[in-house]
Amino acid sequence: MVRPYAVKGRKKPKKRPRVEEEEEEKEEQQQEENDEAVSEKENEETLENEEKGESTAEDERKAEEAIEEMPGIPIAPRVQDPKKKPGVIFVLERACLEFAKVGKTYQILNSDDHANFLKKQNRNPADYRPDIIHQALLAILDSPLTKAGRLQALYVRTEKGVLFEVKPHVRMPRTFKRFCGLMLQLLQNLSITASGKREKLLNVIKNPVTRHLPVNSRRIGLSYSSEKMVQMRDYVAAASDDVNLVFVVGAMAHGKIDNDYTDDFISISNYPLSAACCLGRICNALEHKWNIL
Ligand SMILES: C[S@@+](CC[C@H](N)C(=O)[O-])C[C@H]1O[C@@H](n2cnc3c(N)ncnc32)[C@H](O)[C@@H]1O
């Protein structure tokens, strides 16, 4: 059976109370719903073949191909030799990705579905906005810049300080529900790998993010509150291609990013923008600079 995200072995204890087992079964079932490995049809076919004992190398090859083609699968085609050309690194700070046990299952908290739960705990529902990081990631991963292989690295740090890397060729779930399922899996298991491949597509890594940045990099923090207002296209056009550009953008609803590890701190508009809009502007400016259509 082909599955999209392989999570390393969870061993079940031999004997446990029935209620606990049932709960675990339910959780596993929900997690499998988040998996986008195989369409139901593929799944049925694979199962049928397995039952008949006809699982051959040819089947496996076809399944691999199907994974590459199916929407929502976290693997996108790689672009050859992206290292030859200058690229960009993004750090998305203060992403709101917190999970808790709501009822019987663990869930990523959000202001729409968990308002009562959050209020009962004297927490402000308005602070729980995982949709911001979802849209921000899609803005980067969907951009022609990324498709052209110029996304060098992408890091996300949550409000709680969990830092993880997103590989540029990951195909992020497009719906919010499936995105939350994937993020929950990541935060619980610390990495997500594609089936049949060892590479970690999403991986929790050690803080601080600066230890993962290239030596020769220029870190640029973005905030509406910065006094240095720039025209993004001119700003990136003036930057040398020999320096690695690192853009640090906030993925939270309120407040601003820490600028303690940035070399520059800029505002790119007279208006407060969404993180996704901001990232779109950066990508667009770099596409213009590097002639990516
Ligand atoms: C939803 S906003 C957060 C709002 C927050 N009040 C602020 O501007 O920092 C998400 C992120 O978008 C970026 N951003 C929004 N408007 C911006 C602007 N006019 N110039 C530069 N960055 C901006 C910032 O990095 C910000 O952290």
The ligand as a Tripos MOL2 file, in Angstrom:
@<TRIPOS>MOLECULE
LIG
   27    29     1     0     0
SMALL
NO_CHARGES

@<TRIPOS>ATOM
      1 C1         -0.3470   39.8150    9.5590 C.3       1 LIG1
      2 S1          1.1230   40.7030    9.5630 S.3       1 LIG1
      3 C2          1.3850   40.9530   11.2460 C.3       1 LIG1
      4 C3          0.8560   42.2450   11.6610 C.3       1 LIG1
      5 C4          1.7970   43.0880   12.5240 C.3       1 LIG1
      6 N1          1.0270   44.1820   13.0840 N.3       1 LIG1
      7 C5          3.0180   43.6400   11.7860 C.2       1 LIG1
      8 O1          2.8770   44.3710   10.8110 O.co2     1 LIG1
      9 O2          4.1460   43.2530   12.1150 O.co2     1 LIG1
     10 C6          2.2820   39.5170    9.1390 C.3       1 LIG1
     11 C7          3.6260   39.9830    8.7000 C.3       1 LIG1
     12 O3          3.5730   40.6220    7.4370 O.3       1 LIG1
     13 C8          4.6580   41.5260    7.3470 C.3       1 LIG1
     14 N2          4.1060   42.8210    6.9840 N.ar      1 LIG1
     15 C9          2.8100   43.2230    6.9940 C.ar      1 LIG1
     16 N3          2.6940   44.4630    6.5170 N.ar      1 LIG1
     17 C10         3.9190   44.8730    6.1950 C.ar      1 LIG1
     18 C11         4.4620   46.0650    5.6260 C.ar      1 LIG1
     19 N4          3.6930   47.1150    5.2930 N.pl3     1 LIG1
     20 N5          5.7910   46.1220    5.4230 N.ar      1 LIG1
     21 C12         6.5990   45.0840    5.7320 C.ar      1 LIG1
     22 N6          6.1450   43.9490    6.2450 N.ar      1 LIG1
     23 C13         4.8410   43.8260    6.4760 C.ar      1 LIG1
     24 C14         5.3530   41.5340    8.6720 C.3       1 LIG1
     25 O4          6.5030   40.7010    8.6200 O.3       1 LIG1
     26 C15         4.3200   40.9670    9.5900 C.3       1 LIG1
     27 O5          4.9040   40.3700   10.7050 O.3       1 LIG1
@<TRIPOS>BOND
     1     1     2 1
     2     2     3 1
     3     2    10 1
     4     3     4 1
     5     4     5 1
     6     5     6 1
     7     5     7 1
     8     7     8 2
     9     7     9 1
    10    10    11 1
    11    11    12 1
    12    11    26 1
    13    12    13 1
    14    13    14 1
    15    13    24 1
    16    14    15 ar
    17    14    23 ar
    18    15    16 ar
    19    16    17 ar
    20    17    18 ar
    21    17    23 ar
    22    18    19 1
    23    18    20 ar
    24    20    21 ar
    25    21    22 ar
    26    22    23 ar
    27    24    25 1
    28    24    26 1
    29    26    27 1
@<TRIPOS>SUBSTRUCTURE
     1 LIG1         1 GROUP 0 **** ****
